[in-house]
Amino acid sequence: MNEHALDPHTSFGKQDEGDISILRYRTSTPAPRAKIMLQQNLITFLLEGEKTVHFAGAQVTLKPHQFVMLAAGNCLMSEKAAAVNADYHSILILFDNKLLADFFNRHRALLSQQTKVADQPPFLLFEKDTFLLNFIHSLDCMLNDGQPIYHALQKVKLEELFLYLAVHYPGQIQQIRNMSADANEDLVIRQAVTSHMDSNITVEELAFLCNMSLSSFKRRFARIYDNTPNRWLLEKRMEKAAKMLKQDKLKASEIFYELGYENLSSFIQSFKQIYGKTPKQYQLAD
């Protein structure tokens, strides 16, 4: 079964009455990696499977004992089922920033003032406790008949969740204010490339995470680093590989996957492109 499947380039949000939507997402064919444009903030309560989300400067992996709140924006989502023939299953809450602003305005006495935190990641990860497990179960029951949840009731449920988090997780709830803060474009590019240096992410996907066209991303990248994105990433990955081979005495077969390569032969070819010799030859050289 596939409900609300996340296809590549999915624009996710602005459903039903607009400011909030609570829905079920279940699929037997989870997306290996999809480009997602979140028009609204997203809370994911994972019931079965595993989810990894890449933003420009950060990534988070979610497991069934956790739930995550993601800020609106571009991201890459990877989903995995827990086992063969098992479904990937989650409950989602999509909501606008105006609902957050309204919540903070109405509960000022409960929430202390907080200055903006530098490098605030665009997500918050929580562990499920007994209350949260029962809260998720209540959403599950509401969605069981296949009918949309009444709009006013959706807002009440989100309010219930935020109030609980404000009382029991005050530090995290304060950070929600900063999740959607705008960032300097050059800083976003620097964060994107450094945080994904060791992954097999493509330049096209990096541009998407930075909310730029591929041509704009390459142009800005060249201005910052005086290099092309592909060449810069290759050089940085091979610099790290050389250190691991020489100083850490590791074999090429032990490090290629960590450096974002699917197979050993591709890694060896890339290493030769930069250093003019195979990893083994590099290790044996004086």
Secondary structure, DSSP 8 states (H G I E B T S, - for coil): --BS---TTEEE---TTSSEEEEEEEESS--SSEEEEESSEEEEEEEESEEEEE-SS-EEEE-TTEEEEE-SEEEEEEEE-SSTT--EEEEEEEE-HHHHHHHHHHTTTTS------TT--SEEEEE--HHHHHHHHHHHHHHTTSS---HHHHHHHHHHHHHHHHHH-HHHHHHGGGTT----HHHHHHHHHHHTTTS---HHHHHHHTT--HHHHHHHHHHHHSS-HHHHHHHHHHHHHHHHHHTS---HHHHTTTTT-SSHHHHHHHHHHHHSS-HHHHHH--
